[in-house]
Amino acid sequence: MANNRQRHDAITTGNICLVGLMGSGKSTVGPLLAEKLDFTSVDLDANISSSLKRSIREIFEEQGEERFRAEESRQLRLACANGKRVIACGGGVVLSPENRGFLRRQTTVYLKVSPEVLAQRVGAAKDRPLLAGAASPVQRLATLLKEREPLYLDCARITVLAEGKGPHVIVDDLLTRLPAHESPETP
Ligand code: S3P
């Protein structure tokens, strides 16, 4: 049986995009998975923030969601340009049909978590504009999930039930499920 290193070498040389609602673990799983695959880890929100020189909350407040979404789409394309990246996407990346088309051409992974657990993880989430002012974060997350889950499923080649599992377990699970393509170095 191929050892892990060989198996990782044979895994797609394209990009892996992690999607799912806020609190689903994309930003934790992303760097761990990238390390195992020897890929570069990219956090889309961090890139948006650094490009617009503001926190995500400030972008929403000062420039509006439309500006944020435009930069999100631009950063997604930039991040995917080179391959061999694990890209943790913001939860709303799938709202744009163009982004969905783009995600379908990558290896996209949906991290599925229930609204109850998401709410526990994100807490009051003052830095998360879409939860700001929500009387019930669970209700708000349930509504978002209802709207977005069909979009996540539309883009994702792999769905991981990411609840009740630590990030290392999720990464190990993913490593066995990522599509392995023939790579030039693989005999
Ligand atoms: C958003 C999720 C956030 C961030 C922004 C919008 C969303 O990212 O992109 O606040 O629309 O769900 P995370 O999913 O990483 O929290």
Residues whose N, C-alpha, C, O or C-beta is under 5 A from the ligand:
A	BS01	S3P	G20 L21 M22 G23 D45 I56 C89 G90 G91 G92 R128 P129
